[in-house]
Amino acid sequence: MTTAEPAVVADGLTKTYPGGVRALDGMGVTVAAGTVFGLLGPNGAGKSTTVKILTTLARPDSGTALVAGHDALRHPDRVRRAIGVVAQKSGADPVATGRENLLLQGRLYGGRGAALGRRADELLDRFDLSAAGGRLVRTYSGGMQRRLDVALGLMHRPQVLFLDEPTTGLDPEARTAMWDEISRLAGDEGLTILLTTHYLEEADRLAERIAIVDRGRVVAEGTPDELKGELRGDAVHVELRDTPGEIDAHLLATALREFAAVREVTVDGRRLSARADDGPAAVPQVLTVLEQQGATVASVTVARPSLDDVYLRYAGRRFAEADTDPAGAGAGGAGAKDAVTAGNAGGTR
């Protein structure tokens, strides 16, 4: 594989699980070699199913997948030798030492002799595990286990590393340390990394390009700055005191679009979001319209565009709400709530 060729190409992937749960609905991504690519989406969006297909652990109902130049469906053995995988759950043997886990992983890929031991020691040192290399993994902290998991994925020097939710469950300090190491891997070794995450900050900080995934498909893709740059102006977020049934969401969104200097108005339960060229100047108009419509305001915030705003624009709901709502899991889910959108909300890609 040459550096000019993409490291990962997935096109038109579909996958339906028993019971009619449609996990993927035409999923497609292209990952340039030597880059960090982020799949960002809430729980149930289809990120892990995509990774399972790309790493040969599952087969799609339809679509194609190329990894490191190999067809993942026709030549899964070739793909497995070219990739490293860090799954959501640790694959380390808890009753073996950290070093023993690394040596076993290396042997599975054909490593032998002194070179195998040197590689294990190199990775223990790189991930600050040298002092713990002789301890049983079951005595490791959560952060230490995740560092060992990444080291295991790198033992055979893969071309592509898949990190599936690598920092879930870590405390803030351990998460930051893992972010630093992922950045070093990409910068120092030119490794291609496909990262799945539901942390907005993680995707913003680590990924050179991001595909925002919702209900089994990519709804937006670009660099973090490109995606946020599409949302010119400020984001205006309003929290209402009224219960959702006390106001007419359609009427409220329409009134704001017509009488306030805002656009892309979304009313979702008690939360209202809009965009404005000058957020602070638009707030008095927004408050006036809300008062005329009988809505009581609890709080108003104005902020520069974030990835959460990008997700809201393309998916029609806030990221946190999609992440906690089981009804939105998979492409067949109904979604968190019936969001009402007025104005130019933009189309999907």
Summary of the structure (lengths in Angstrom):
residues: 349
radius of gyration: 22.9
end to end distance: 28.6
largest distance: 78.2
contacts: 1200
relative contact order: 0.14
helix: 39%
strand: 26%
